[in-house]
Amino acid sequence: MKEGVVKDFLTFRRMVSPIVIQVLFWGGVLLILAVGAGLIAEGATNPKDRTNLWLGIGVCVVGPLAWRIYCELTILFFRMNETLTAIRVRVDQWARDTGSQNESPVSLPSRDDERRWMPPGMR
């Protein structure tokens, strides 16, 4: 392993959460399917009331999809962080390569630009 990877991990620059969320996703899918199967089995044994049967089918179909959407939205925040970190690294590398301290390939807003968009009472 590279020294930089370990340092990034120890200083929380490298996120581990997306991997953990993927593992939790599959565990959650198994749990949702087990609950759905239990409801289906309970509904199948009661011929007078099939509510649990249909509820179990719904849980097995909609449950994993809803869980997937929730996990994807959670991972999205970590992916945005990784992308912004990559942009920062590239801008820093560009500044080192060009020897520039003041110029940037990205146009960053100045304090005056920020104040222009603030409500009058906050300027």
Residue pairs with C-beta under 8 A, 6 or more apart in sequence:
5 14
7 13
8 14
9 16
13 85
15 78
15 81
15 82
17 74
17 78
18 75
18 78
18 79
21 71
21 74
21 75
21 78
22 71
22 75
24 71
25 67
25 68
25 71
28 67
28 71
29 64
29 67
29 68
32 59
32 60
32 63
32 64
32 67
33 60
33 63
33 64
35 56
35 59
35 63
36 56
36 57
36 58
36 59
36 60
36 63
37 56
37 60
38 56
39 52
39 53
39 55
39 56
39 59
40 52
40 53
40 56
40 57
40 60
41 56
42 52
42 53
42 56
43 49
43 50
43 51
43 52
43 53
43 54
43 55
43 56
44 53
46 52
87 106
91 104
91 105
91 106
94 100
94 104
94 105
95 101
95 104
115 123
